[in-house]
Amino acid sequence: MDSPERFESYTESAGGSSFGTVFDSRAREDPALGVRAFDPHANSMGRVHGGPLVAPAETDPGDFAKSIITGQALEATVDMNVSFMEDARIDQWFVVHPSLDRKGQSMIVDSREIRADDSVTKKVSAIFFIHYHPRTDREEIT
């Protein structure tokens, strides 16, 4: 699987893998996730279906949310809205870029752009709930 130089395989999210191999830039100054679209992701019009691109957008690029919260906290998606700006094509490399909009005591609000070939194909706004308690091995995350 080919990817740009600064990206490496990201294996922390089982949900993100439904798209295929997901790559993480691992750059704290510019966190991002990358994916390449293939034929199985196409809709009936031969373009990339929106759903597969939204799954990597929910994954946390470069542990973005974790870098904002302190202590042994976890984050969970509360709400996500997607604007579909442009068609996406098979074999394009897509990159998800997050940016912090607001951090409260128990919520993080951020924006995410999904770019392909330097143009914005999707805009995502997301709200994450912050769980401020240590997780045990027996505890399930929902």
Summary of the structure (lengths in Angstrom):
residues: 142
radius of gyration: 15.2
end to end distance: 31.0
largest distance: 46.6
contacts: 404
relative contact order: 0.19
helix: 17%
strand: 40%
